[in-house]
Amino acid sequence: MKKALLVDDDEVYCLQLFEALAKRLKDCAIVTAGNGKEAEKIMESSRIDFVITDLNMPEMDGYEFVSHARADHPDVPIVVITGIKTP
């Protein structure tokens, strides 16, 4: 079974995304983290097949998390989502 990591500090959005993914990805376990530090620990302790991460989070933001994840797990696909408005 594949394992996805969903990283977002917004609990409501994270739950909604979790539920949407769980309905569509029946053969995939989904784990969540509230920030990059939590996500980094999860990736150190278990095999993750792909990541969906927010950018704007406390403790370790998505930019720093993606940088660490790319260095330590270069083959894991990462999808970045954000609610940050750009000009």
N, CA, C and O of each residue as an XYZ file, in Angstrom:
348
protein
N       0.839     -1.184      0.000
C       0.000      0.000      0.000
C       0.887      1.251      0.000
O       1.854      1.349      0.755
N       0.534      2.189     -0.855
C       1.275      3.453     -0.911
C       0.903      4.318      0.284
O      -0.153      4.152      0.895
N       1.816      5.259      0.604
C       1.571      6.146      1.737
C       1.823      7.593      1.310
O       2.882      7.933      0.784
N       0.808      8.438      1.558
C       0.902      9.859      1.240
C       1.045     10.659      2.529
O       0.500     10.284      3.567
N       1.775     11.751      2.453
C       1.940     12.661      3.581
C       1.302     13.987      3.213
O       1.666     14.607      2.214
N       0.355     14.417      4.020
C      -0.354     15.680      3.824
C       0.101     16.627      4.928
O      -0.053     16.326      6.111
N       0.670     17.788      4.536
C       1.249     18.717      5.503
C       0.542     20.065      5.401
O       0.633     20.749      4.381
N      -0.167     20.443      6.471
C      -0.871     21.729      6.486
C      -1.231     22.079      7.920
O      -1.677     21.213      8.673
N      -1.046     23.324      8.307
C      -1.357     23.747      9.669
C      -2.821     24.110      9.868
O      -3.271     24.238     11.006
N      -3.559     24.274      8.803
C      -4.985     24.589      8.894
C      -5.739     23.271      9.075
O      -5.920     22.516      8.120
N      -6.175     22.999     10.307
C      -6.777     21.712     10.627
C      -8.032     21.416      9.806
O      -8.236     20.283      9.370
N      -8.864     22.422      9.597
C     -10.102     22.216      8.840
C      -9.785     21.869      7.389
O     -10.327     20.908      6.844
N      -8.910     22.649      6.768
C      -8.538     22.379      5.370
C      -7.857     21.023      5.258
O      -8.124     20.265      4.326
N      -6.987     20.721      6.199
C      -6.265     19.447      6.173
C      -7.257     18.277      6.250
O      -7.117     17.295      5.521
N      -8.240     18.383      7.118
C      -9.252     17.335      7.239
C     -10.071     17.194      5.951
O     -10.362     16.080      5.517
N     -10.438     18.316      5.350
C     -11.208     18.273      4.104
C     -10.395     17.622      2.991
O     -10.909     16.787      2.247
N      -9.134     18.001      2.880
C      -8.277     17.411      1.853
C      -8.039     15.932      2.133
O      -8.039     15.114      1.214
N      -7.838     15.594      3.393
C      -7.660     14.198      3.790
C      -8.871     13.364      3.349
O      -8.711     12.308      2.737
N     -10.072     13.840      3.662
C     -11.290     13.108      3.308
C     -11.453     12.970      1.798
O     -11.843     11.914      1.302
N     -11.151     14.045      1.073
C     -11.260     13.991     -0.391
C     -10.268     12.986     -0.978
O     -10.619     12.214     -1.871
N      -9.048     12.995     -0.483
C      -8.041     12.053     -0.981
C      -8.392     10.620     -0.601
O      -8.239      9.705     -1.410
N      -8.861     10.425      0.621
C      -9.189      9.076      1.085
C     -10.297      8.450      0.239
O     -10.283      7.241      0.008
N     -11.255      9.252     -0.224
C     -12.327      8.739     -1.078
C     -11.808      8.279     -2.429
O     -12.312      7.310     -2.996
N     -10.811      8.966     -2.940
C     -10.329      8.697     -4.298
C      -9.130      7.758     -4.353
O      -8.925      7.067     -5.350
N      -8.351      7.733     -3.299
C      -7.139      6.912     -3.282
C      -7.334      5.743     -2.321
O      -6.756      5.723     -1.235
N      -8.129      4.796     -2.715
C      -8.492      3.668     -1.847
C      -7.293      2.809     -1.459
O      -7.287      2.206     -0.386
N      -6.286      2.747     -2.314
C      -5.113      1.909     -2.049
C      -3.960      2.703     -1.449
O      -2.798      2.328     -1.604
N      -4.282      3.809     -0.759
C      -3.245      4.682     -0.233
C      -3.559      5.082      1.210
O      -4.652      5.562      1.509
N      -2.588      4.878      2.092
C      -2.715      5.354      3.468
C      -2.280      6.822      3.485
O      -1.302      7.192      2.834
N      -3.000      7.640      4.220
C      -2.686      9.064      4.278
C      -2.356      9.434      5.707
O      -3.140      9.180      6.621
N      -1.181     10.042      5.900
C      -0.782     10.540      7.208
C      -0.688     12.054      7.126
O      -0.446     12.606      6.053
N      -0.879     12.726      8.255
C      -0.865     14.188      8.247
C       0.164     14.735      9.221
O       0.561     14.079     10.184
N       0.581     15.961      8.934
C       1.481     16.702      9.811
C       1.041     18.157      9.790
O       0.552     18.650      8.773
N       1.214     18.845     10.916
C       0.781     20.232     11.028
C       1.823     21.256     10.647
O       1.524     22.448     10.574
N       3.058     20.806     10.399
C       4.120     21.723      9.971
C       5.284     20.906      9.415
O       5.279     19.676      9.459
N       6.263     21.608      8.902
C       7.403     20.944      8.278
C       8.224     20.093      9.217
O       8.737     19.050      8.811
N       8.366     20.517     10.484
C       9.140     19.721     11.445
C       8.480     18.369     11.690
O       9.148     17.336     11.712
N       7.160     18.388     11.872
C       6.437     17.127     12.057
C       6.575     16.251     10.813
O       6.787     15.042     10.914
N       6.456     16.864      9.657
C       6.550     16.121      8.398
C       7.938     15.504      8.225
O       8.072     14.368      7.771
N       8.949     16.259      8.586
C      10.321     15.765      8.473
C      10.517     14.521      9.347
O      11.142     13.550      8.920
N       9.980     14.555     10.570
C      10.085     13.395     11.467
C       9.367     12.178     10.880
O       9.865     11.055     10.957
N       8.203     12.413     10.300
C       7.458     11.305      9.685
C       8.256     10.703      8.538
O       8.325      9.482      8.401
N       8.856     11.551      7.717
C       9.622     11.046      6.574
C      10.881     10.312      7.009
O      11.360      9.429      6.297
N      11.425     10.668      8.177
C      12.602      9.973      8.697
C      12.250      8.583      9.214
O      13.080      7.674      9.184
N      11.012      8.421      9.689
C      10.651      7.172     10.352
C       9.812      6.211      9.506
O       9.660      5.046      9.876
N       9.269      6.673      8.386
C       8.490      5.758      7.555
C       8.608      6.119      6.081
O       8.937      7.247      5.714
N       8.331      5.124      5.256
C       8.415      5.309      3.814
C       7.200      6.113      3.344
O       6.056      5.743      3.605
N       7.467      7.200      2.659
C       6.420      8.050      2.097
C       6.567      8.013      0.578
O       7.669      8.161      0.050
N       5.443      7.811     -0.123
C       5.487      7.715     -1.583
C       5.260      9.049     -2.276
O       5.774      9.273     -3.372
N       4.491      9.942     -1.648
C       4.344     11.285     -2.184
C       3.854     12.234     -1.093
O       3.277     11.813     -0.090
N       4.099     13.526     -1.317
C       3.810     14.560     -0.320
C       2.957     15.648     -0.951
O       3.168     16.033     -2.101
N       1.991     16.138     -0.181
C       1.255     17.351     -0.525
C       1.488     18.297      0.641
O       1.158     17.964      1.779
N       2.050     19.472      0.378
C       2.387     20.382      1.467
C       1.943     21.810      1.198
O       1.939     22.284      0.061
N       1.575     22.468      2.265
C       1.292     23.902      2.246
C       2.632     24.628      2.328
O       3.646     24.024      2.678
N       2.640     25.914      2.007
C       3.859     26.712      2.126
C       3.918     27.500      3.426
O       4.963     27.551      4.075
N       2.814     28.110      3.806
C       2.797     29.007      4.956
C       2.372     28.244      6.211
O       1.183     28.018      6.436
N       3.375     27.843      7.041
C       3.125     27.079      8.260
C       4.079     27.537      9.348
O       5.142     28.082      9.052
N       3.707     27.319     10.616
C       4.613     27.666     11.717
C       5.727     26.633     11.871
O       5.692     25.571     11.251
N       6.689     26.948     12.682
C       7.821     26.083     13.053
C       8.771     25.839     11.896
O       9.933     26.239     11.969
N       8.324     25.206     10.849
C       9.115     25.034      9.628
C       8.145     25.178      8.473
O       7.240     24.360      8.304
N       8.335     26.223      7.678
C       7.403     26.457      6.573
C       7.645     25.478      5.435
O       8.596     24.697      5.452
N       6.773     25.539      4.459
C       6.845     24.621      3.333
C       8.098     24.770      2.489
O       8.596     23.790      1.935
N       8.609     25.990      2.387
C       9.833     26.206      1.604
C      10.999     25.427      2.219
O      11.727     24.719      1.523
N      11.158     25.573      3.536
C      12.250     24.881      4.223
C      12.026     23.370      4.217
O      12.962     22.598      4.009
N      10.781     22.953      4.446
C      10.474     21.522      4.425
C      10.789     20.897      3.067
O      11.408     19.836      2.996
N      10.363     21.553      1.999
C      10.625     21.021      0.657
C      12.131     20.932      0.404
O      12.607     19.970     -0.199
N      12.859     21.916      0.856
C      14.316     21.904      0.695
C      14.922     20.681      1.396
O      15.751     19.979      0.816
N      14.510     20.432      2.634
C      15.004     19.265      3.380
C      14.555     17.963      2.724
O      15.347     17.033      2.570
N      13.291     17.901      2.342
C      12.758     16.678      1.735
C      13.483     16.361      0.426
O      13.806     15.203      0.161
N      13.735     17.373     -0.383
C      14.445     17.173     -1.654
C      15.851     16.639     -1.409
O      16.323     15.767     -2.138
N      16.525     17.163     -0.378
C      17.892     16.732     -0.078
C      17.926     15.294      0.444
O      18.795     14.510      0.059
N      16.980     14.953      1.318
C      16.992     13.639      1.963
C      16.210     12.561      1.213
O      16.499     11.373      1.355
N      15.231     12.968      0.425
C      14.361     12.019     -0.289
C      14.109     12.535     -1.713
O      12.980     12.892     -2.050
N      15.138     12.575     -2.534
C      15.016     13.219     -3.852
C      14.030     12.549     -4.806
O      13.605     13.176     -5.777
N      13.660     11.311     -4.561
C      12.759     10.604     -5.475
C      11.281     10.712     -5.089
O      10.415     10.225     -5.816
N      10.992     11.342     -3.956
C       9.610     11.459     -3.503
C       8.959     12.673     -4.162
O       9.430     13.795     -3.975
N       7.890     12.473     -4.925
C       7.199     13.603     -5.551
C       6.551     14.500     -4.490
O       6.013     14.016     -3.494
N       6.613     15.817     -4.723
C       6.033     16.788     -3.799
C       5.123     17.728     -4.573
O       5.531     18.329     -5.567
N       3.891     17.846     -4.107
C       2.934     18.805     -4.658
C       2.799     19.929     -3.632
O       2.572     19.668     -2.451
N       2.935     21.169     -4.077
C       2.851     22.319     -3.183
C       1.517     23.031     -3.401
O       1.126     23.324     -4.531
N       0.831     23.301     -2.289
C      -0.422     24.045     -2.322
C      -0.260     25.243     -1.388
O       0.539     25.201     -0.452
N      -1.012     26.300     -1.641
C      -0.958     27.441     -0.738
C      -2.193     28.312     -0.910
O      -2.815     28.362     -1.971
N      -2.514     28.989      0.168
C      -3.587     29.969      0.141
C      -3.030     31.373      0.064
O      -3.781     32.346      0.134
N      -1.702     31.489     -0.080
C      -1.043     32.784     -0.156
C      -1.368     33.425     -1.501
O      -1.173     32.810     -2.550
N      -1.855     34.642     -1.468
C      -2.139     35.353     -2.724
C      -0.844     35.924     -3.279
O      -0.007     36.440     -2.538
N      -0.698     35.825     -4.576
C       0.468     36.403     -5.244
C       0.005     37.591     -6.084
O      -1.125     37.611     -6.572
N       0.883     38.578     -6.249
C       0.481     39.766     -7.038
C       0.232     39.441     -8.496
O      -0.109     40.329     -9.277
